[in-house]
């Protein structure tokens, strides 16, 4: 079989409900020069059998089986096994449009990475463009969007960006590991290309770690905070972009605090984790000194934080949102 142009990596774990939809959408691609690497991460349901069925049908499909190590380790294993000049990641409960690979391949040009829009809870389609990393760093109002900075699954990566020694998914992170990976990739890009249109369909999983309390949230979100903030350079922004960046930074902080307030199992745990996340001087400063345009209940939150009333802060965050 000829060497594929694009390697598609799909981590698979307990995915029997949606796996056929996912693989079927890849089989339907208008761009045919691909290989599909299904990484069975220790599934105990019918996922392994479904993977084997597809591999028996199409020689472009390969299977990697490993003990359960998590989605990051599965993606890394698939990446290491990839033979294509380009790589893409698709999650096993999602699906893609038939021209997903074709449009990303046509868009990438001389860039290290291309991306498309995502259908999720807040669908966003980027304009077709090629932008330098420097341009992106100065315009958070345009580029601090999930499709640029958070999703690993709506992108096509040039092989030399990742292999042999490029960015990897961090197996120690259980929250935000994909966004941290994307941040590391974007830091290595000279240019980033986007194709117009929504080509990736993201299925919201209510059983995921984002919908239950995760004890490593402060550690993981601190890593992500540093990784994503490094994508932008406030000292070289216009006054308008600086305000936008400050609002974006505040939004990231309060989203973590709201998660803790809603999902922490007890008031004591809630208070302790909020205090932990706000112990970083810069995060504390940004949370307690509100950027222009943010007020209302946020003023109450800032006052409670300044007084170190983290238990009361957690109560009102959980109640008011």
C-alpha positions as CSV (number, residue, x, y, z in Angstrom):
1,X,0.0,0.0,0.0
2,X,1.4,3.5,-0.8
3,X,2.5,5.8,2.0
4,X,-0.5,7.9,3.0
5,X,-0.4,11.7,2.8
6,X,-2.5,12.2,6.0
7,X,-2.5,10.1,9.1
8,X,-5.7,10.4,11.2
9,X,-5.4,9.4,14.8
10,X,-8.5,8.4,16.7
11,X,-8.1,7.5,20.5
12,X,-10.7,4.9,21.4
13,X,-12.0,4.1,24.9
14,X,-15.4,2.6,25.6
15,X,-16.6,4.2,22.4
16,X,-19.0,1.5,21.0
17,X,-22.0,3.9,20.9
18,X,-20.5,6.4,18.5
19,X,-17.4,4.8,17.0
20,X,-19.1,3.6,13.8
21,X,-20.4,7.2,13.1
22,X,-16.8,8.5,13.6
23,X,-15.1,5.9,11.5
24,X,-17.8,6.1,8.8
25,X,-17.2,9.9,8.5
26,X,-13.5,9.3,7.8
27,X,-14.3,6.5,5.3
28,X,-16.5,9.0,3.5
29,X,-13.7,11.5,2.9
30,X,-13.3,13.0,-0.5
31,X,-9.5,13.0,0.1
32,X,-8.6,9.4,-0.2
33,X,-4.8,9.3,0.6
34,X,-5.2,8.8,4.3
35,X,-4.5,6.2,6.9
36,X,-6.6,5.8,10.0
37,X,-4.9,4.8,13.3
38,X,-7.4,3.5,15.8
39,X,-5.7,3.5,19.3
40,X,-7.7,1.1,21.5
41,X,-6.9,2.4,25.0
42,X,-7.9,-0.7,26.9
43,X,-11.6,-0.7,26.1
44,X,-13.7,-3.4,27.7
45,X,-16.8,-2.8,25.6
46,X,-17.3,-3.7,21.9
47,X,-14.9,-1.0,20.7
48,X,-12.0,-3.4,20.0
49,X,-14.3,-5.7,18.0
50,X,-15.6,-2.7,16.0
51,X,-12.0,-1.5,15.3
52,X,-11.1,-5.0,14.1
53,X,-14.1,-5.1,11.7
54,X,-13.1,-1.9,10.0
55,X,-9.4,-2.8,9.8
56,X,-10.4,-6.1,8.1
57,X,-12.4,-4.2,5.5
58,X,-9.9,-1.4,4.6
59,X,-6.1,-1.7,4.5
60,X,-5.8,2.0,5.3
61,X,-7.0,1.3,8.8
62,X,-4.5,0.2,11.5
63,X,-5.1,-0.7,15.1
64,X,-2.9,0.0,18.2
65,X,-3.9,-1.8,21.3
66,X,-2.6,-0.7,24.7
67,X,-3.5,-0.8,28.4
68,X,-5.7,2.0,29.5
69,X,-3.5,5.1,29.9
70,X,-5.8,7.9,29.0
71,X,-6.5,10.0,25.9
72,X,-3.2,11.8,25.9
73,X,-1.1,8.7,25.9
74,X,-3.4,7.2,23.2
75,X,-3.0,10.2,20.9
76,X,0.8,10.2,21.5
77,X,1.0,6.5,20.6
78,X,-0.9,7.2,17.4
79,X,1.3,10.1,16.6
80,X,4.4,8.0,16.9
81,X,3.0,5.4,14.6
82,X,1.9,7.9,11.9
83,X,3.5,7.6,8.5
84,X,1.8,10.5,6.7
85,X,3.3,13.9,5.9
86,X,0.4,15.5,7.8
87,X,-1.5,14.4,10.9
88,X,-5.0,15.0,12.2
89,X,-6.8,14.0,15.4
90,X,-10.5,13.0,15.6
91,X,-12.2,12.0,18.8
92,X,-14.1,8.7,18.7
93,X,-17.5,10.2,19.7
94,X,-17.2,13.0,17.1
95,X,-17.6,13.1,13.3
96,X,-16.3,15.2,10.4
97,X,-17.7,16.5,7.1
98,X,-16.8,14.6,3.9
99,X,-14.4,17.4,2.8
100,X,-12.7,17.8,6.2
101,X,-9.3,16.5,5.1
102,X,-9.5,17.9,1.6
103,X,-10.2,21.5,2.8
104,X,-7.6,21.4,5.5
105,X,-5.0,20.0,3.1
106,X,-5.8,22.6,0.4
107,X,-5.7,25.4,3.0
108,X,-2.4,24.5,4.7
109,X,-0.1,25.8,1.9
110,X,3.3,26.6,3.4
111,X,1.9,26.9,6.9
112,X,2.7,24.4,9.7
113,X,-0.9,24.1,10.7
114,X,-4.4,24.6,9.2
115,X,-7.7,24.7,11.0
116,X,-11.5,24.8,10.4
117,X,-14.7,25.7,12.2
118,X,-16.3,23.4,14.8
119,X,-19.9,22.7,15.5
120,X,-20.2,22.7,19.2
121,X,-22.3,24.5,21.8
122,X,-21.2,27.8,20.3
123,X,-20.4,27.1,16.6
124,X,-17.7,29.4,15.1
125,X,-16.4,29.4,11.5
126,X,-13.1,31.3,11.0
127,X,-12.5,33.3,7.8
128,X,-10.3,31.8,5.2
129,X,-6.9,33.3,5.7
130,X,-3.2,32.8,6.4
131,X,-1.9,34.7,9.4
132,X,1.6,35.0,10.9
133,X,2.2,34.1,14.5
134,X,3.1,37.7,15.2
135,X,-0.2,38.9,13.9
136,X,-2.0,36.4,16.0
137,X,-0.1,37.4,19.2
138,X,-1.3,41.0,18.9
139,X,-5.0,40.4,18.2
140,X,-6.7,38.3,21.0
141,X,-10.1,39.8,20.0
142,X,-9.8,37.7,16.8
143,X,-7.6,34.8,17.7
144,X,-8.4,34.0,21.3
145,X,-11.2,31.7,20.0
146,X,-11.6,28.0,20.8
147,X,-11.1,27.0,17.2
148,X,-7.6,28.6,17.2
149,X,-6.4,28.1,20.8
150,X,-8.3,25.1,22.4
151,X,-9.3,22.4,20.0
152,X,-6.7,19.9,18.8
153,X,-9.2,18.1,16.7
154,X,-10.1,20.7,14.1
155,X,-6.6,21.0,12.7
156,X,-4.1,19.5,10.2
157,X,-0.5,19.4,11.4
158,X,2.6,19.3,9.2
159,X,4.6,16.2,10.2
160,X,7.8,18.1,11.0
161,X,5.9,20.3,13.5
162,X,5.3,17.2,15.7
163,X,7.8,14.5,14.7
164,X,10.2,13.4,15.8
165,X,10.6,15.7,18.9
166,X,7.8,18.2,18.7
167,X,4.9,18.9,21.1
168,X,3.1,16.0,22.8
169,X,-0.1,15.7,24.8
170,X,0.7,15.7,28.6
171,X,-0.6,12.4,30.1
172,X,-0.5,14.0,33.6
173,X,-3.1,16.6,32.6
174,X,-6.7,15.5,32.6
175,X,-8.2,18.9,31.9
176,X,-7.1,21.2,29.2
177,X,-4.4,18.8,27.8
178,X,-5.6,19.4,24.2
179,X,-5.4,23.2,24.6
180,X,-1.9,23.0,26.1
181,X,-0.8,20.9,23.2
182,X,-2.3,23.4,20.7
183,X,-0.5,26.3,22.5
184,X,2.8,24.5,22.2
185,X,2.2,23.9,18.5
186,X,1.1,27.4,17.7
187,X,4.3,28.7,19.4
188,X,6.3,26.8,16.8
189,X,4.4,28.0,13.8
190,X,5.5,30.7,11.4
191,X,2.1,31.0,9.9
192,X,-1.3,29.5,10.6
193,X,-3.9,28.9,7.8
194,X,-7.7,28.7,8.2
195,X,-10.4,27.4,5.8
196,X,-13.8,28.9,6.0
197,X,-16.7,26.7,7.1
198,X,-17.6,24.3,9.9
199,X,-16.2,20.8,9.1
200,X,-15.9,19.2,12.5
201,X,-18.8,18.1,14.7
202,X,-18.0,18.0,18.5
203,X,-20.3,15.8,20.6
204,X,-20.7,17.1,24.2
205,X,-20.2,14.3,26.6
206,X,-22.0,14.9,29.9
207,X,-20.0,12.2,31.6
208,X,-16.7,13.8,30.9
209,X,-14.3,15.3,33.4
210,X,-15.7,18.8,32.7
211,X,-19.0,17.8,34.3
212,X,-17.6,16.3,37.6
213,X,-15.1,17.5,40.1
214,X,-11.5,16.8,39.2
215,X,-9.0,17.1,42.0
216,X,-6.1,18.2,39.7
217,X,-8.0,21.2,38.3
218,X,-5.8,23.9,39.9
219,X,-2.5,22.2,38.8
220,X,-3.8,21.6,35.2
221,X,-5.5,25.0,34.8
222,X,-2.3,26.7,36.1
223,X,-0.3,25.0,33.3
224,X,-2.9,25.9,30.8
225,X,-3.1,29.5,32.0
226,X,0.7,29.9,31.4
227,X,0.6,28.1,28.0
228,X,-2.3,30.1,26.6
229,X,-1.3,33.5,27.9
230,X,2.1,33.0,26.2
231,X,0.3,33.0,22.9
232,X,-0.3,36.7,23.2
233,X,1.9,39.7,23.8
234,X,0.1,42.5,25.7
235,X,3.0,45.0,25.5
236,X,2.6,45.2,21.8
237,X,-1.2,45.5,21.6
238,X,-3.4,48.4,20.9
239,X,-5.4,49.9,23.8
240,X,-8.5,48.2,22.5
241,X,-6.8,44.8,22.1
242,X,-5.4,45.2,25.6
243,X,-8.8,45.6,27.1
244,X,-10.0,42.6,25.1
245,X,-7.0,40.5,26.4
246,X,-7.8,41.6,30.0
247,X,-11.4,40.5,29.6
248,X,-10.4,37.2,28.1
249,X,-7.9,36.6,31.0
250,X,-10.6,37.4,33.5
251,X,-13.0,35.1,31.8
252,X,-10.6,32.2,32.0
253,X,-10.1,32.7,35.7
254,X,-13.7,33.0,36.6
255,X,-14.6,29.9,34.5
256,X,-12.3,27.8,36.6
257,X,-13.6,29.3,39.8
258,X,-17.2,28.6,38.7
259,X,-16.3,25.0,37.9
260,X,-14.9,24.6,41.4
261,X,-17.9,26.2,43.0
262,X,-20.4,24.0,41.1
263,X,-18.6,20.6,41.3
264,X,-16.6,20.6,44.5
265,X,-18.1,17.9,46.8
266,X,-18.1,20.0,50.0
267,X,-17.9,23.7,51.0
268,X,-14.6,23.1,52.6
269,X,-13.1,21.6,49.5
270,X,-14.6,24.4,47.4
271,X,-13.0,27.1,49.6
272,X,-9.6,25.4,49.6
273,X,-9.5,25.0,45.9
274,X,-10.6,28.5,45.2
275,X,-7.9,29.8,47.5
276,X,-5.3,27.5,45.8
277,X,-6.1,28.8,42.3
278,X,-6.0,32.5,43.4
279,X,-2.7,32.2,45.3
280,X,-0.8,33.1,42.1
281,X,-0.2,36.8,42.4
282,X,-1.0,37.6,38.7
283,X,-4.3,35.6,38.7
284,X,-5.3,37.2,42.0
285,X,-4.5,40.7,40.6
286,X,-6.5,40.1,37.4
287,X,-9.5,38.7,39.4
288,X,-9.6,41.4,42.0
289,X,-9.0,44.4,39.6
290,X,-11.7,44.2,37.0
291,X,-11.0,45.2,33.4
292,X,-13.3,47.8,31.7
293,X,-16.7,46.4,30.8
294,X,-16.9,43.8,33.6
295,X,-19.0,44.7,36.7
296,X,-22.2,43.7,38.4
297,X,-21.8,40.6,40.5
298,X,-18.1,40.5,39.5
299,X,-17.5,43.4,41.8
300,X,-18.9,41.4,44.7
301,X,-16.6,38.4,43.8
302,X,-13.6,40.8,43.7
303,X,-14.4,42.3,47.1
304,X,-14.8,38.8,48.7
305,X,-11.5,37.7,47.2
306,X,-9.6,40.7,48.4
307,X,-10.8,40.0,51.9
308,X,-9.8,36.3,51.5
309,X,-13.4,35.2,52.2
310,X,-13.0,32.3,49.8
311,X,-15.8,30.2,51.4
312,X,-18.3,33.0,50.9
313,X,-16.9,33.6,47.4
314,X,-17.5,29.9,46.5
315,X,-21.0,30.0,47.9
316,X,-22.0,33.0,45.7
317,X,-20.2,31.7,42.6
318,X,-22.1,28.5,42.9
319,X,-25.4,30.3,43.5
320,X,-25.1,33.2,41.1
321,X,-22.8,31.7,38.5
